Amino acid sequence: MSGNRKPDYIALLECGHNKEGWREFGATTYCLYCQAEKRITKSMPQFHISCLGCRYARSTGSAEFAARRLADRHGRRYPHHGLQIYRGSILWEDRRPYSDVRTYELPFSPPF
């Protein structure tokens, strides 16, 4: 976890509630909703997206589809921004802006 980004993992407790930032399977932690100690039954990595061109960053929980959709929407609105999708702390997908073909010089002159 770096900066102000949300924790990389979501823990599912035996009561059915979620808690962010825990990844130890079988450990006990305090559930804020039940006001009691509960055991962690499942730990899932969260998906995060972050933009390299501005401050845009979102966390989508365990929904990869939502992370891709948000990255697509931001990429369409700002086509020159690069986006990175993380699954937990692992870089899942790196989306760089496409370069403009018109900026390249051809090694020959066109026949027309």
Residue, then its C-alpha position, 0 to 999 in steps of 0.5 A: m500500500s502506498g500513498n493514500r491508496k486503500p488497503d490491498y486486501i479485503a477480508l471476509l469475516e465469518c459473520g459476513h461483513n468485510k474488513e479492509g487491509w487484512r490478509e491473514f486467513g484464519a486470524t481473528t479481528y474485531c468486527l465493527y458491525c457485530q461488536a465482537e471478535k470474528r474469524i477471517t474466512k476469506s481474503m481477496p485482493q482489491f482492484h485499484i486503478s490509478c492515472l499517470g497523468c492526473r490524480y484520478a484513482r479508484s478502488t473497485g473491491s474485488a470487481e475486475f470488470a468495474a476496474r476495467r470499465l472505469a479505466d476505459r471511461h477515463g482513458r476515453r475522456y483523457p486519451h493522453h493519460g496512461l492508466q495502471i490497474y492493480r490487483g492487490s499490490i501486483l500491477w495487473e494491466d498497464r495501459r499507455p496512450y497510443s502515440d499519434v502516427r502522424t508524428y512519425e517521419l517516413p524513411f521515404s517520400p510517398p509517391f503521391 
